Amino acid sequence: MRIISFSADGIKSAADKGFYQWMRDQDADFVCVQDLHCSEYDLQADTFFPSDYNAYFYDHVDGKINGVAIYCKTLPKAIMTGLGFTDFDMEGRYIQADYSNISIGCIVVPEGGEPGSDEAARKAEFLNLLQAHLGKVRNKRREFIICGGWNLAHTAADVQDTDSNSNHSGFLPEERQWLDEVLELGYVDAFREINSDQDEFSYWPDGDRASNGWRSDYHLISKGLKYQVEYGAIYKSQEFSRHAPIIMDYDIEPV
């Protein structure tokens, strides 16, 4: 099973740069896209609805920021939108495709702001709610693959310039601790199961891939899938946005 995750910085812009043509060539079972920066209604062209996929969208309430989508080759048994977080669910941050024994989630975590800001407090609130949710669903008799733009870097190996970023949102000590605690709940960073290189980045905040790279786009998977991770790569040969697509292959029969 191949799953691709991509933070688009605007899906129309990414499409103009060739994302959908590249996507068709990958023959993935699922493609999870975040930060659409528009509503589904705004996407009138067939480009955004490849015939090989069932496409599902969850928009921000004003349709201008955030927004997530999941493309599924196999029709899901159910689609879940939102996480039950009253103050966040209208922001188009989460969509999930459910099958008999596995769920594929697509998420975008708030960016946050400088320590002490309202934006930082809001991100911390979201992460606290998300941690509780992730702990709760681990009691279900199913596996989870939750991928997307987490706006978090876990270790020094995941940030190109640790000194300049150590006091910035996404690499704060409490945020790195949050990821530690989520992994202890029974989740695994799929990419790190098969790649320990310290120069693998997926996000360049300044758009300059020569500096300030972050690995902040993840597939977090339930521990029961740990040994099903076969392959992982960050695709950097083309630039569709400030983020690079994450390609993960799992030894799981297509649903």
FIKOLZA-1660 file (N, C-alpha, C; in steps of 0.1 Angstrom, whole numbers, plus 5000, padded with zeros to 4 digits):
% residues 255
   i   px   py   pz ch aa at
   1 5008 4988 5000  A  M  N
   1 5000 5000 5000  A  M CA
   1 5009 5012 5000  A  M  C
   2 5007 5021 4991  A  R  N
   2 5014 5034 4990  A  R CA
   2 5005 5046 4994  A  R  C
   3 5011 5054 5003  A  I  N
   3 5003 5066 5008  A  I CA
   3 5013 5078 5007  A  I  C
   4 5007 5088 5000  A  I  N
   4 5015 5100 4998  A  I CA
   4 5008 5111 5007  A  I  C
   5 5016 5119 5013  A  S  N
   5 5011 5131 5021  A  S CA
   5 5018 5143 5015  A  S  C
   6 5010 5154 5014  A  F  N
   6 5016 5166 5008  A  F CA
   6 5009 5179 5013  A  F  C
   7 5017 5188 5018  A  S  N
   7 5012 5201 5022  A  S CA
   7 5013 5211 5011  A  S  C
   8 5002 5216 5005  A  A  N
   8 5002 5222 4992  A  A CA
   8 5005 5237 4992  A  A  C
   9 5003 5244 5004  A  D  N
   9 5005 5258 5004  A  D CA
   9 4996 5264 4993  A  D  C
  10 4984 5258 4991  A  G  N
  10 4975 5263 4980  A  G CA
  10 4974 5253 4969  A  G  C
  11 4964 5245 4968  A  I  N
  11 4963 5234 4959  A  I CA
  11 4963 5239 4944  A  I  C
  12 4957 5250 4942  A  K  N
  12 4957 5255 4928  A  K CA
  12 4971 5259 4924  A  K  C
  13 4979 5265 4932  A  S  N
  13 4993 5268 4929  A  S CA
  13 5001 5255 4927  A  S  C
  14 4999 5245 4935  A  A  N
  14 5006 5232 4934  A  A CA
  14 5002 5225 4921  A  A  C
  15 4989 5226 4917  A  A  N
  15 4985 5220 4904  A  A CA
  15 4992 5227 4893  A  A  C
  16 4993 5240 4893  A  D  N
  16 5000 5247 4882  A  D CA
  16 5014 5243 4881  A  D  C
  17 5020 5238 4892  A  K  N
  17 5034 5234 4892  A  K CA
  17 5036 5219 4888  A  K  C
  18 5025 5213 4885  A  G  N
  18 5026 5199 4881  A  G CA
  18 5023 5188 4891  A  G  C
  19 5017 5192 4902  A  F  N
  19 5015 5182 4913  A  F CA
  19 5006 5170 4908  A  F  C
  20 4995 5173 4902  A  Y  N
  20 4986 5163 4899  A  Y CA
  20 4991 5153 4888  A  Y  C
  21 4999 5159 4879  A  Q  N
  21 5005 5150 4869  A  Q CA
  21 5015 5141 4876  A  Q  C
  22 5023 5146 4885  A  W  N
  22 5032 5138 4892  A  W CA
  22 5024 5127 4901  A  W  C
  23 5014 5132 4907  A  M  N
  23 5006 5123 4915  A  M CA
  23 5000 5111 4907  A  M  C
  24 4996 5113 4895  A  R  N
  24 4991 5102 4887  A  R CA
  24 5002 5092 4884  A  R  C
  25 5014 5096 4882  A  D  N
  25 5025 5087 4880  A  D CA
  25 5029 5079 4891  A  D  C
  26 5025 5083 4904  A  Q  N
  26 5029 5075 4916  A  Q CA
  26 5020 5063 4918  A  Q  C
  27 5008 5063 4913  A  D  N
  27 4999 5052 4915  A  D CA
  27 4997 5048 4929  A  D  C
  28 4996 5058 4938  A  A  N
  28 4994 5056 4952  A  A CA
  28 4980 5051 4955  A  A  C
  29 4978 5044 4966  A  D  N
  29 4965 5040 4970  A  D CA
  29 4957 5051 4977  A  D  C
  30 4965 5060 4984  A  F  N
  30 4959 5072 4991  A  F CA
  30 4968 5084 4989  A  F  C
  31 4962 5095 4987  A  V  N
  31 4970 5108 4986  A  V CA
  31 4963 5117 4996  A  V  C
  32 4970 5122 5006  A  C  N
  32 4965 5131 5016  A  C CA
  32 4971 5145 5014  A  C  C
  33 4962 5155 5012  A  V  N
  33 4967 5168 5009  A  V CA
  33 4962 5178 5020  A  V  C
  34 4971 5186 5024  A  Q  N
  34 4967 5196 5034  A  Q CA
  34 4970 5211 5029  A  Q  C
  35 4964 5220 5036  A  D  N
  35 4966 5234 5032  A  D CA
  35 4962 5237 5018  A  D  C
  36 4949 5234 5015  A  L  N
  36 4943 5236 5002  A  L CA
  36 4942 5251 4999  A  L  C
  37 4939 5259 5009  A  H  N
  37 4937 5274 5007  A  H CA
  37 4926 5277 4998  A  H  C
  38 4916 5269 4997  A  C  N
  38 4904 5272 4989  A  C CA
  38 4894 5261 4993  A  C  C
  39 4882 5263 4989  A  S  N
  39 4871 5253 4992  A  S CA
  39 4870 5244 4980  A  S  C
  40 4863 5232 4983  A  E  N
  40 4861 5223 4972  A  E CA
  40 4853 5229 4961  A  E  C
  41 4844 5238 4964  A  Y  N
  41 4835 5245 4954  A  Y CA
  41 4844 5252 4944  A  Y  C
  42 4855 5257 4949  A  D  N
  42 4864 5265 4940  A  D CA
  42 4871 5257 4930  A  D  C
  43 4871 5243 4932  A  L  N
  43 4879 5234 4923  A  L CA
  43 4870 5229 4912  A  L  C
  44 4868 5235 4901  A  Q  N
  44 4859 5231 4891  A  Q CA
  44 4865 5223 4880  A  Q  C
  45 4878 5223 4879  A  A  N
  45 4885 5216 4868  A  A CA
  45 4886 5201 4871  A  A  C
  46 4886 5193 4861  A  D  N
  46 4887 5178 4863  A  D CA
  46 4901 5174 4869  A  D  C
  47 4911 5183 4867  A  T  N
  47 4924 5181 4873  A  T CA
  47 4923 5177 4887  A  T  C
  48 4915 5183 4895  A  F  N
  48 4914 5181 4910  A  F CA
  48 4906 5169 4914  A  F  C
  49 4901 5162 4904  A  F  N
  49 4892 5150 4906  A  F CA
  49 4897 5139 4897  A  F  C
  50 4909 5133 4899  A  P  N
  50 4914 5123 4890  A  P CA
  50 4904 5111 4890  A  P  C
  51 4902 5105 4879  A  S  N
  51 4891 5095 4877  A  S CA
  51 4895 5082 4884  A  S  C
  52 4907 5080 4888  A  D  N
  52 4911 5067 4895  A  D CA
  52 4908 5068 4910  A  D  C
  53 4904 5080 4915  A  Y  N
  53 4903 5082 4929  A  Y CA
  53 4889 5086 4933  A  Y  C
  54 4885 5083 4945  A  N  N
  54 4874 5089 4952  A  N CA
  54 4879 5100 4960  A  N  C
  55 4875 5112 4958  A  A  N
  55 4881 5124 4964  A  A CA
  55 4871 5130 4974  A  A  C
  56 4877 5133 4986  A  Y  N
  56 4869 5139 4997  A  Y CA
  56 4876 5151 5003  A  Y  C
  57 4868 5161 5006  A  F  N
  57 4874 5174 5011  A  F CA
  57 4868 5178 5024  A  F  C
  58 4875 5185 5031  A  Y  N
  58 4870 5192 5043  A  Y CA
  58 4876 5206 5044  A  Y  C
  59 4867 5216 5042  A  D  N
  59 4871 5230 5040  A  D CA
  59 4871 5237 5053  A  D  C
  60 4880 5247 5054  A  H  N
  60 4879 5258 5064  A  H CA
  60 4866 5265 5062  A  H  C
  61 4860 5270 5073  A  V  N
  61 4847 5276 5072  A  V CA
  61 4846 5287 5062  A  V  C
  62 4857 5295 5061  A  D  N
  62 4857 5306 5051  A  D CA
  62 4863 5302 5038  A  D  C
  63 4868 5289 5037  A  G  N
  63 4874 5284 5024  A  G CA
  63 4886 5291 5019  A  G  C
  64 4893 5298 5028  A  K  N
  64 4905 5305 5023  A  K CA
  64 4918 5300 5029  A  K  C
  65 4918 5293 5040  A  I  N
  65 4930 5288 5046  A  I CA
  65 4928 5274 5050  A  I  C
  66 4939 5267 5054  A  N  N
  66 4938 5253 5058  A  N CA
  66 4931 5245 5047  A  N  C
  67 4922 5236 5051  A  G  N
  67 4915 5227 5042  A  G CA
  67 4924 5214 5040  A  G  C
  68 4917 5203 5040  A  V  N
  68 4923 5190 5038  A  V CA
  68 4915 5182 5028  A  V  C
  69 4922 5172 5022  A  A  N
  69 4916 5163 5012  A  A CA
  69 4922 5150 5013  A  A  C
  70 4915 5140 5010  A  I  N
  70 4920 5126 5009  A  I CA
  70 4915 5120 4996  A  I  C
  71 4924 5114 4988  A  Y  N
  71 4921 5107 4976  A  Y CA
  71 4923 5092 4978  A  Y  C
  72 4912 5084 4976  A  C  N
  72 4912 5070 4980  A  C CA
  72 4909 5062 4967  A  C  C
  73 4917 5053 4964  A  K  N
  73 4914 5044 4952  A  K CA
  73 4903 5035 4955  A  K  C
  74 4902 5030 4967  A  T  N
  74 4891 5021 4971  A  T CA
  74 4881 5029 4979  A  T  C
  75 4868 5027 4976  A  L  N
  75 4858 5035 4983  A  L CA
  75 4858 5031 4998  A  L  C
  76 4859 5041 5006  A  P  N
  76 4859 5039 5021  A  P CA
  76 4845 5035 5026  A  P  C
  77 4845 5028 5038  A  K  N
  77 4833 5025 5044  A  K CA
  77 4826 5037 5050  A  K  C
  78 4835 5047 5054  A  A  N
  78 4830 5059 5060  A  A CA
  78 4841 5070 5059  A  A  C
  79 4836 5082 5059  A  I  N
  79 4845 5094 5059  A  I CA
  79 4842 5102 5072  A  I  C
  80 4852 5105 5080  A  M  N
  80 4850 5113 5092  A  M CA
  80 4857 5127 5090  A  M  C
  81 4850 5137 5093  A  T  N
  81 4856 5151 5092  A  T CA
  81 4856 5157 5106  A  T  C
  82 4867 5163 5109  A  G  N
  82 4869 5169 5123  A  G CA
  82 4872 5158 5133  A  G  C
  83 4876 5163 5145  A  L  N
  83 4880 5155 5156  A  L CA
  83 4871 5156 5168  A  L  C
  84 4861 5163 5167  A  G  N
  84 4852 5166 5178  A  G CA
  84 4857 5177 5187  A  G  C
  85 4866 5186 5182  A  F  N
  85 4872 5197 5189  A  F CA
  85 4864 5209 5185  A  F  C
  86 4855 5214 5194  A  T  N
  86 4845 5225 5190  A  T CA
  86 4852 5237 5184  A  T  C
  87 4863 5241 5190  A  D  N
  87 4870 5254 5186  A  D CA
  87 4879 5252 5174  A  D  C
  88 4880 5240 5169  A  F  N
  88 4890 5238 5158  A  F CA
  88 4884 5231 5146  A  F  C
  89 4873 5224 5147  A  D  N
  89 4868 5216 5137  A  D CA
  89 4863 5223 5124  A  D  C
  90 4859 5236 5126  A  M  N
  90 4854 5243 5115  A  M CA
  90 4866 5249 5107  A  M  C
  91 4878 5246 5111  A  E  N
  91 4890 5252 5104  A  E CA
  91 4895 5242 5094  A  E  C
  92 4888 5231 5091  A  G  N
  92 4893 5222 5081  A  G CA
  92 4906 5216 5083  A  G  C
  93 4908 5210 5095  A  R  N
  93 4921 5205 5099  A  R CA
  93 4922 5189 5099  A  R  C
  94 4911 5182 5097  A  Y  N
  94 4913 5167 5098  A  Y CA
  94 4902 5161 5090  A  Y  C
  95 4906 5150 5082  A  I  N
  95 4897 5142 5075  A  I CA
  95 4902 5127 5076  A  I  C
  96 4893 5118 5077  A  Q  N
  96 4897 5104 5079  A  Q CA
  96 4889 5094 5070  A  Q  C
  97 4895 5085 5064  A  A  N
  97 4889 5075 5056  A  A CA
  97 4889 5062 5064  A  A  C
  98 4878 5056 5067  A  D  N
  98 4877 5043 5075  A  D CA
  98 4875 5031 5066  A  D  C
  99 4882 5020 5069  A  Y  N
  99 4880 5007 5063  A  Y CA
  99 4878 4997 5074  A  Y  C
 100 4877 4985 5071  A  S  N
 100 4874 4974 5080  A  S CA
 100 4883 4974 5092  A  S  C
 101 4896 4974 5090  A  N  N
 101 4906 4973 5101  A  N CA
 101 4916 4984 5101  A  N  C
 102 4914 4994 5093  A  I  N
 102 4924 5005 5093  A  I CA
 102 4918 5018 5089  A  I  C
 103 4923 5029 5095  A  S  N
 103 4919 5042 5092  A  S CA
 103 4930 5051 5087  A  S  C
 104 4928 5059 5076  A  I  N
 104 4938 5067 5071  A  I CA
 104 4934 5082 5074  A  I  C
 105 4942 5089 5081  A  G  N
 105 4939 5103 5085  A  G CA
 105 4948 5113 5079  A  G  C
 106 4942 5125 5076  A  C  N
 106 4950 5136 5070  A  C CA
 106 4948 5148 5079  A  C  C
 107 4959 5154 5084  A  I  N
 107 4958 5164 5094  A  I CA
 107 4967 5176 5091  A  I  C
 108 4963 5188 5095  A  V  N
 108 4971 5199 5096  A  V CA
 108 4970 5206 5109  A  V  C
 109 4981 5206 5116  A  V  N
 109 4982 5212 5130  A  V CA
 109 4984 5227 5129  A  V  C
 110 4978 5235 5138  A  P  N
 110 4981 5250 5138  A  P CA
 110 4995 5253 5138  A  P  C
 111 4999 5264 5131  A  E  N
 111 5013 5268 5131  A  E CA
 111 5018 5273 5144  A  E  C
 112 5010 5279 5152  A  G  N
 112 5014 5285 5164  A  G CA
 112 5020 5299 5162  A  G  C
 113 5028 5303 5172  A  G  N
 113 5035 5316 5171  A  G CA
 113 5046 5316 5181  A  G  C
 114 5051 5328 5184  A  E  N
 114 5062 5329 5193  A  E CA
 114 5057 5326 5207  A  E  C
 115 5066 5320 5216  A  P  N
 115 5062 5317 5229  A  P CA
 115 5055 5328 5237  A  P  C
 116 5044 5325 5243  A  G  N
 116 5036 5335 5250  A  G CA
 116 5025 5342 5242  A  G  C
 117 5025 5339 5229  A  S  N
 117 5015 5346 5221  A  S CA
 117 5002 5338 5221  A  S  C
 118 4991 5345 5217  A  D  N
 118 4978 5338 5216  A  D CA
 118 4978 5326 5206  A  D  C
 119 4986 5328 5196  A  E  N
 119 4987 5317 5186  A  E CA
 119 4994 5305 5192  A  E  C
 120 5004 5307 5200  A  A  N
 120 5011 5296 5207  A  A CA
 120 5002 5289 5217  A  A  C
 121 4994 5296 5224  A  A  N
 121 4984 5291 5234  A  A CA
 121 4974 5282 5226  A  A  C
 122 4969 5287 5215  A  R  N
 122 4959 5280 5207  A  R CA
 122 4965 5267 5202  A  R  C
 123 4977 5267 5197  A  K  N
 123 4983 5255 5192  A  K CA
 123 4985 5245 5203  A  K  C
 124 4989 5250 5215  A  A  N
 124 4991 5241 5226  A  A CA
 124 4977 5234 5230  A  A  C
 125 4967 5242 5229  A  E  N
 125 4953 5237 5233  A  E CA
 125 4950 5226 5223  A  E  C
 126 4952 5228 5210  A  F  N
 126 4949 5218 5200  A  F CA
 126 4957 5205 5202  A  F  C
 127 4970 5207 5205  A  L  N
 127 4979 5195 5208  A  L CA
 127 4974 5187 5220  A  L  C
 128 4970 5194 5230  A  N  N
 128 4965 5187 5242  A  N CA
 128 4952 5179 5239  A  N  C
 129 4943 5185 5231  A  L  N
 129 4931 5178 5227  A  L CA
 129 4935 5166 5218  A  L  C
 130 4944 5168 5209  A  L  N
 130 4948 5158 5200  A  L CA
 130 4955 5146 5207  A  L  C
 131 4963 5149 5217  A  Q  N
 131 4970 5138 5224  A  Q CA
 131 4959 5129 5231  A  Q  C
 132 4949 5136 5237  A  A  N
 132 4939 5128 5244  A  A CA
 132 4931 5119 5233  A  A  C
 133 4929 5125 5222  A  H  N
 133 4922 5117 5211  A  H CA
 133 4930 5106 5207  A  H  C
 134 4943 5108 5204  A  L  N
 134 4951 5097 5200  A  L CA
 134 4952 5086 5210  A  L  C
 135 4953 5090 5223  A  G  N
 135 4953 5079 5233  A  G CA
 135 4940 5071 5233  A  G  C
 136 4929 5078 5231  A  K  N
 136 4915 5072 5231  A  K CA
 136 4914 5062 5220  A  K  C
 137 4918 5066 5208  A  V  N
 137 4915 5057 5196  A  V CA
 137 4925 5045 5196  A  V  C
 138 4935 5045 5204  A  R  N
 138 4944 5033 5204  A  R CA
 138 4937 5022 5211  A  R  C
 139 4926 5024 5218  A  N  N
 139 4918 5013 5224  A  N CA
 139 4909 5006 5214  A  N  C
 140 4908 5012 5202  A  K  N
 140 4900 5006 5192  A  K CA
 140 4907 4994 5185  A  K  C
 141 4899 4985 5180  A  R  N
 141 4905 4973 5173  A  R CA
 141 4908 4976 5159  A  R  C
 142 4916 4986 5156  A  R  N
 142 4920 4989 5142  A  R CA
 142 4933 4996 5142  A  R  C
 143 4940 4997 5131  A  E  N
 143 4952 5004 5130  A  E CA
 143 4950 5018 5124  A  E  C
 144 4959 5027 5126  A  F  N
 144 4958 5041 5122  A  F CA
 144 4971 5045 5114  A  F  C
 145 4969 5052 5104  A  I  N
 145 4980 5059 5097  A  I CA
 145 4975 5074 5096  A  I  C
 146 4981 5083 5103  A  I  N
 146 4977 5097 5104  A  I CA
 146 4989 5105 5098  A  I  C
 147 4986 5111 5087  A  C  N
 147 4997 5118 5080  A  C CA
 147 4993 5133 5077  A  C  C
 148 5004 5141 5076  A  G  N
 148 5001 5155 5072  A  G CA
 148 5011 5164 5077  A  G  C
 149 5007 5177 5078  A  G  N
 149 5016 5188 5082  A  G CA
 149 5014 5190 5097  A  G  C
 150 5024 5185 5105  A  W  N
 150 5023 5186 5119  A  W CA
 150 5028 5199 5125  A  W  C
 151 5035 5206 5117  A  N  N
 151 5042 5219 5123  A  N CA
 151 5050 5216 5135  A  N  C
 152 5056 5205 5136  A  L  N
 152 5065 5201 5147  A  L CA
 152 5077 5193 5141  A  L  C
 153 5088 5196 5147  A  A  N
 153 5101 5188 5144  A  A CA
 153 5105 5181 5157  A  A  C
 154 5108 5169 5156  A  H  N
 154 5110 5161 5168  A  H CA
 154 5124 5162 5175  A  H  C
 155 5134 5160 5167  A  T  N
 155 5148 5160 5173  A  T CA
 155 5157 5169 5165  A  T  C
 156 5169 5171 5169  A  A  N
 156 5179 5179 5162  A  A CA
 156 5181 5174 5148  A  A  C
 157 5179 5161 5146  A  A  N
 157 5181 5156 5132  A  A CA
 157 5171 5160 5123  A  A  C
 158 5160 5166 5128  A  D  N
 158 5148 5170 5120  A  D CA
 158 5148 5185 5117  A  D  C
 159 5158 5192 5121  A  V  N
 159 5159 5207 5118  A  V CA
 159 5173 5210 5114  A  V  C
 160 5174 5217 5103  A  Q  N
 160 5187 5220 5097  A  Q CA
 160 5195 5230 5106  A  Q  C
 161 5188 5240 5111  A  D  N
 161 5195 5250 5120  A  D CA
 161 5189 5250 5134  A  D  C
 162 5194 5241 5142  A  T  N
 162 5188 5240 5156  A  T CA
 162 5190 5252 5164  A  T  C
 163 5201 5259 5163  A  D  N
 163 5204 5271 5171  A  D CA
 163 5193 5282 5169  A  D  C
 164 5191 5285 5156  A  S  N
 164 5182 5296 5153  A  S CA
 164 5167 5292 5155  A  S  C
 165 5164 5279 5155  A  N  N
 165 5150 5275 5156  A  N CA
 165 5146 5270 5170  A  N  C
 166 5156 5269 5179  A  S  N
 166 5153 5263 5192  A  S CA
 166 5142 5270 5201  A  S  C
 167 5140 5283 5197  A  N  N
 167 5130 5291 5205  A  N CA
 167 5118 5295 5196  A  N  C
 168 5117 5287 5185  A  H  N
 168 5106 5290 5176  A  H CA
 168 5095 5280 5176  A  H  C
 169 5083 5284 5173  A  S  N
 169 5072 5274 5173  A  S CA
 169 5075 5263 5164  A  S  C
 170 5072 5251 5169  A  G  N
 170 5075 5239 5161  A  G CA
 170 5087 5231 5166  A  G  C
 171 5096 5238 5173  A  F  N
 171 5107 5231 5178  A  F CA
 171 5110 5235 5193  A  F  C
 172 5099 5239 5200  A  L  N
 172 5101 5243 5214  A  L CA
 172 5102 5230 5222  A  L  C
 173 5108 5231 5234  A  P  N
 173 5110 5219 5242  A  P CA
 173 5097 5212 5245  A  P  C
 174 5086 5219 5248  A  E  N
 174 5074 5213 5252  A  E CA
 174 5067 5206 5239  A  E  C
 175 5070 5212 5227  A  E  N
 175 5064 5205 5216  A  E CA
 175 5072 5192 5212  A  E  C
 176 5085 5192 5214  A  R  N
 176 5092 5180 5212  A  R CA
 176 5088 5170 5222  A  R  C
 177 5086 5174 5235  A  Q  N
 177 5081 5165 5245  A  Q CA
 177 5067 5159 5241  A  Q  C
 178 5059 5167 5235  A  W  N
 178 5046 5163 5231  A  W CA
 178 5047 5151 5221  A  W  C
 179 5056 5152 5212  A  L  N
 179 5059 5141 5203  A  L CA
 179 5064 5129 5210  A  L  C
 180 5073 5130 5220  A  D  N
 180 5078 5119 5228  A  D CA
 180 5066 5112 5234  A  D  C
 181 5057 5120 5240  A  E  N
 181 5045 5114 5247  A  E CA
 181 5036 5107 5238  A  E  C
 182 5034 5112 5226  A  V  N
 182 5025 5105 5216  A  V CA
 182 5031 5092 5211  A  V  C
 183 5044 5092 5209  A  L  N
 183 5051 5079 5206  A  L CA
 183 5049 5069 5217  A  L  C
 184 5050 5074 5229  A  E  N
 184 5048 5065 5241  A  E CA
 184 5034 5059 5242  A  E  C
 185 5024 5066 5236  A  L  N
 185 5010 5062 5236  A  L CA
 185 5008 5049 5227  A  L  C
 186 5018 5047 5218  A  G  N
 186 5016 5035 5209  A  G CA
 186 5016 5039 5195  A  G  C
 187 5024 5050 5191  A  Y  N
 187 5025 5054 5177  A  Y CA
 187 5040 5054 5173  A  Y  C
 188 5042 5054 5160  A  V  N
 188 5055 5053 5154  A  V CA
 188 5057 5063 5143  A  V  C
 189 5068 5070 5143  A  D  N
 189 5072 5078 5132  A  D CA
 189 5076 5069 5120  A  D  C
 190 5068 5067 5110  A  A  N
 190 5070 5057 5100  A  A CA
 190 5083 5059 5093  A  A  C
 191 5086 5072 5089  A  F  N
 191 5098 5075 5081  A  F CA
 191 5110 5071 5088  A  F  C
 192 5111 5074 5101  A  R  N
 192 5122 5071 5109  A  R CA
 192 5125 5056 5112  A  R  C
 193 5115 5048 5109  A  E  N
 193 5117 5034 5110  A  E CA
 193 5126 5028 5099  A  E  C
 194 5127 5036 5088  A  I  N
 194 5135 5031 5077  A  I CA
 194 5146 5041 5073  A  I  C
 195 5146 5053 5079  A  N  N
 195 5156 5063 5074  A  N CA
 195 5160 5071 5086  A  N  C
 196 5173 5070 5090  A  S  N
 196 5178 5078 5101  A  S CA
 196 5187 5090 5097  A  S  C
 197 5188 5093 5084  A  D  N
 197 5196 5104 5079  A  D CA
 197 5193 5117 5086  A  D  C
 198 5203 5125 5088  A  Q  N
 198 5200 5138 5094  A  Q CA
 198 5199 5150 5084  A  Q  C
 199 5198 5147 5072  A  D  N
 199 5196 5157 5062  A  D CA
 199 5183 5155 5054  A  D  C
 200 5173 5149 5060  A  E  N
 200 5161 5146 5053  A  E CA
 200 5150 5156 5058  A  E  C
 201 5148 5167 5050  A  F  N
 201 5139 5177 5053  A  F CA
 201 5127 5178 5044  A  F  C
 202 5115 5182 5048  A  S  N
 202 5103 5182 5040  A  S CA
 202 5097 5196 5039  A  S  C
 203 5103 5206 5046  A  Y  N
 203 5097 5219 5047  A  Y CA
 203 5107 5230 5048  A  Y  C
 204 5106 5240 5040  A  W  N
 204 5116 5251 5040  A  W CA
 204 5107 5264 5042  A  W  C
 205 5106 5269 5054  A  P  N
 205 5097 5281 5057  A  P CA
 205 5100 5293 5048  A  P  C
 206 5112 5295 5044  A  D  N
 206 5116 5306 5036  A  D CA
 206 5115 5303 5021  A  D  C
 207 5112 5290 5018  A  G  N
 207 5111 5286 5004  A  G CA
 207 5125 5284 4997  A  G  C
 208 5136 5285 5005  A  D  N
 208 5149 5283 5000  A  D CA
 208 5154 5269 5005  A  D  C
 209 5155 5260 4996  A  R  N
 209 5159 5246 5000  A  R CA
 209 5174 5245 5003  A  R  C
 210 5181 5255 5003  A  A  N
 210 5195 5255 5006  A  A CA
 210 5197 5257 5021  A  A  C
 211 5187 5261 5028  A  S  N
 211 5189 5264 5043  A  S CA
 211 5176 5263 5050  A  S  C
 212 5177 5262 5063  A  N  N
 212 5166 5262 5073  A  N CA
 212 5155 5252 5069  A  N  C
 213 5160 5239 5066  A  G  N
 213 5150 5229 5064  A  G CA
 213 5145 5222 5076  A  G  C
 214 5132 5218 5076  A  W  N
 214 5126 5211 5087  A  W CA
 214 5120 5198 5082  A  W  C
 215 5120 5188 5090  A  R  N
 215 5112 5176 5087  A  R CA
 215 5100 5177 5097  A  R  C
 216 5089 5183 5092  A  S  N
 216 5077 5185 5100  A  S CA
 216 5065 5179 5094  A  S  C
 217 5067 5171 5084  A  D  N
 217 5056 5164 5077  A  D CA
 217 5058 5149 5080  A  D  C
 218 5048 5143 5087  A  Y  N
 218 5050 5129 5092  A  Y CA
 218 5038 5120 5088  A  Y  C
 219 5042 5107 5088  A  H  N
 219 5032 5096 5089  A  H CA
 219 5033 5091 5103  A  H  C
 220 5024 5093 5112  A  L  N
 220 5024 5087 5125  A  L CA
 220 5015 5075 5124  A  L  C
 221 5020 5063 5127  A  I  N
 221 5012 5051 5125  A  I CA
 221 5011 5043 5139  A  I  C
 222 5000 5036 5140  A  S  N
 222 4999 5028 5152  A  S CA
 222 5010 5017 5153  A  S  C
 223 5014 5014 5165  A  K  N
 223 5026 5005 5167  A  K CA
 223 5024 4991 5160  A  K  C
 224 5012 4987 5159  A  G  N
 224 5009 4974 5152  A  G CA
 224 5013 4974 5138  A  G  C
 225 5016 4985 5132  A  L  N
 225 5021 4986 5118  A  L CA
 225 5036 4988 5117  A  L  C
 226 5043 4988 5128  A  K  N
 226 5057 4992 5128  A  K CA
 226 5065 4983 5118  A  K  C
 227 5062 4971 5118  A  Y  N
 227 5070 4962 5109  A  Y CA
 227 5065 4960 5095  A  Y  C
 228 5054 4968 5092  A  Q  N
 228 5049 4968 5079  A  Q CA
 228 5054 4980 5070  A  Q  C
 229 5063 4988 5076  A  V  N
 229 5069 4999 5069  A  V CA
 229 5079 4994 5059  A  V  C
 230 5078 4996 5046  A  E  N
 230 5087 4990 5036  A  E CA
 230 5096 5000 5030  A  E  C
 231 5091 5012 5028  A  Y  N
 231 5099 5022 5021  A  Y CA
 231 5094 5036 5024  A  Y  C
 232 5103 5046 5025  A  G  N
 232 5099 5060 5027  A  G CA
 232 5108 5069 5020  A  G  C
 233 5103 5080 5014  A  A  N
 233 5111 5089 5007  A  A CA
 233 5104 5103 5008  A  A  C
 234 5113 5113 5008  A  I  N
 234 5108 5127 5006  A  I CA
 234 5111 5131 4992  A  I  C
 235 5101 5134 4984  A  Y  N
 235 5103 5137 4970  A  Y CA
 235 5108 5152 4968  A  Y  C
 236 5120 5154 4963  A  K  N
 236 5126 5167 4962  A  K CA
 236 5129 5171 4948  A  K  C
 237 5127 5162 4938  A  S  N
 237 5131 5165 4924  A  S CA
 237 5123 5176 4918  A  S  C
 238 5111 5178 4922  A  Q  N
 238 5103 5190 4917  A  Q CA
 238 5098 5197 4930  A  Q  C
 239 5095 5210 4928  A  E  N
 239 5090 5218 4939  A  E CA
 239 5075 5222 4935  A  E  C
 240 5066 5217 4943  A  F  N
 240 5052 5220 4942  A  F CA
 240 5048 5230 4952  A  F  C
 241 5055 5232 4963  A  S  N
 241 5052 5241 4974  A  S CA
 241 5065 5242 4982  A  S  C
 242 5063 5249 4994  A  R  N
 242 5075 5250 5003  A  R CA
 242 5077 5236 5010  A  R  C
 243 5067 5227 5008  A  H  N
 243 5068 5214 5014  A  H CA
 243 5071 5204 5003  A  H  C
 244 5077 5193 5006  A  A  N
 244 5079 5182 4997  A  A CA
 244 5070 5171 5000  A  A  C
 245 5065 5163 4990  A  P  N
 245 5056 5152 4993  A  P CA
 245 5064 5141 5000  A  P  C
 246 5056 5134 5009  A  I  N
 246 5062 5122 5017  A  I CA
 246 5056 5110 5011  A  I  C
 247 5064 5101 5006  A  I  N
 247 5059 5088 5000  A  I CA
 247 5063 5077 5009  A  I  C
 248 5053 5069 5014  A  M  N
 248 5055 5058 5023  A  M CA
 248 5048 5046 5017  A  M  C
 249 5055 5035 5017  A  D  N
 249 5050 5022 5013  A  D CA
 249 5049 5012 5025  A  D  C
 250 5038 5006 5026  A  Y  N
 250 5035 4996 5037  A  Y CA
 250 5032 4982 5031  A  Y  C
 251 5036 4973 5039  A  D  N
 251 5033 4959 5035  A  D CA
 251 5019 4955 5040  A  D  C
 252 5010 4962 5034  A  I  N
 252 4996 4960 5038  A  I CA
 252 4988 4958 5024  A  I  C
 253 4980 4949 5024  A  E  N
 253 4971 4947 5012  A  E CA
 253 4963 4959 5010  A  E  C
 254 4962 4964 4997  A  P  N
 254 4953 4975 4995  A  P CA
 254 4939 4972 5000  A  P  C
 255 4933 4982 5006  A  V  N
 255 4920 4980 5012  A  V CA
 255 4909 4979 5001  A  V  C
% end
